[in-house]
């Protein structure tokens, strides 16, 4: 009885660890596995030829059937379900594999049900360096009137105390602010460095930087200038939105991030959150993923928090309705608006008359983190674990889920403070495996 149990547990552990490792390279790992199977790689190469001819339509009937047969034959393969990660090494190669699988037998690629990207859980390093931040703040005025608080300026100071944020912010400032020639800045390098900033800087630094709440025009103007719009956003003339979308579709990264945005920020009037997928954080990730592409969004003025892309639907002819659908995805998207509003409200709540600094900017946010199968799991576990005065976390294995955020209360004297701890999936899987094995023996 003992040996079958251990064998089953070992197989379960192998599945968990291989799935977690495989997600690091996504479609690149899936293609490596496919290349070991002659039949699999033959079908994939068939799809490559189909994709090179923009789908199955230009082919004769026999060739069209061959494309469809190859696509159907790979639907059970991990290539069909593989995803990519924003900013990953060889991201374009990964996306090329993804679209080979999905574009060759699906008409178009504006399918709101699928995204080429995996949802990224907030990083494990969620604690800000408040010691260094306090030293910066202490150098300023001792007393500041509430009406003069500039959260965008505070966010910039916080970025300067984090090496990663400071590094990538300096990089995009270098390319976006400095004119490359008498014709202006180097827009391509500027946008690429912006993508690197929003791909690699932790959310607790980049979100306050971009979504800082403002009550006056000075703060709002600083927020609008965050991405250096004169180089990354604005152009001498606004072109038609559909033309801008066509240009986006010719670039693998822009095309993929547009579909990701359409998927995660899809509005729904039947949802209480106004989001079809009920996931505010995924929408914010997808929005920031578009910054640095041909469809870079930004705040339109310093008098409101309205967002748009730099284009117009004038002279759209009989495609005006299609053009407005794209434009309204940014200007009249309740899902995007509520995602930003929810974040700014949570940020203000933790910054307002708090004697102790909030440990994270994602604490208690109503975000739903999807499980491996894509289903949503409430990240706010309804469990209260106690911690000793030395802040050593004691978590019951019964409530700790792989990769989920667990709330814990620290009791220090009379004060009680809540914080969040993110536990790596692999460590949790090993811990559960060792515990079950020990109980079995």
C-alpha positions, 0 to 999 in steps of 0.5 A: 500500500505504501509503495503505490502511494509514494509512486503516485505522489512522485508522479504528481510532484513531477507533473507540478514541477515540470508544468511550473518549469515549462511556463518559464519558456512557454511556447519555446519549451513546447516547440523543443518537446515537439521537435523530439516527435517527427510527426509533431514537427512535420505538422508544425512545419506544415502550419509554418507554410500556411502562416507564411501565406497568411492563412489557408485562403490563398491555397487550393482546396488540397493544400487548404485541407492539409493546413486544417488537418495539421492544425487539428492534429496539433490541438491535443499537443502542448503547442496549442495551449502554450503561452508567452510572457511579457518581456521574456527572452526571445519574446518574438520567437515565442509569439511567432510560435503562438501565432503559427498555431492560432493564426493558420486555422482561425480567421483573424486574431481578434479573438477576445477569448484568447491571449498570447500571454500568461497572466503574471502574478505580482512579484514576491518582492512586494516590500518597499524600502521605507527606510530610504524613502523616509530619508528622502522625505525627511529632507523635504518640508516637515509639514505639507498641506493636504491640498499640496500633496503630489502623489506622482512626485512621491511615486517618482521618489519611491522609484528612485529608492529601487535600483531596478525602477531607477535603472529602467526609468533612466534608460527610457528618459535617455532615449525619449528626452534626448533628440536623436537628430534635428528631426526629433527623438528616436521613437523606436528606441524610446518605445522599446525602453518604455516597454522594458520599464513596464515589463521589468519594473515591479508593480509596486513601483510602476503602478503608483508611477503611472496611476497616481491619483491627482487633485490638481493640474500640476500633479495631473500634468506630471502623470501625463508626462510620465511616458514622455508623450512628445516622443512616445505618444504624440505625432504631428498629425493624428492618423486614422485609428484603423490605419494605426491598428493595421500598422500594429498588426504587422508587428508581433509584439504590438499585435499580441499586446492588443489582443491581450488588452482586448481579452483582459480589459473586455468590458461587460455591462452584466458584470458588477466590476464592468469587466468580463473576466472580473480581473482588475489586475490583469487589465492593468497589466495588459494596459501597461503592456501596450505602452511602447507600441504603435497603440500606446495609450496615455492621459489626454490632458492635465484636467482629467483622467481620460485616456485615449490613443493618438488617432481619430475616426474622421474620414473613416467612411463606411468603416466608422463604426469599426473605427469607433469600436477600437477608439472606445476601447480606450476612451469609453471602457468602463472595465479599464476605468474601474480597474484604475479607479480601484487601484487608486482608491486602494492606494489612497486608503493605504497612504491616508493617515496611516501611522505605519507604512503599508507593506505592499501596494497590492494589499487587499486589492480585489484582484482575482488570480487565475489558476493554472486551468485559467479559472479565477481564485480569490486571492484574499483567502478568508483565513487569519493566521497569527504571527509571533512578535518576532514576525516569524510567519506560521501558516497552516498547510491546509489554507496555503495554496500554491502561488496564492497570496495569504494574509497574516496579522502581526501583533506588536504590543497593542497595534495590529498590522496586516500584510501579504505574503506570496509563496512560490509554487515550487516550494509549496508543492515540495512542502505539501509533497513532503508532508503527505509522504511523511503522513503516509509512512 
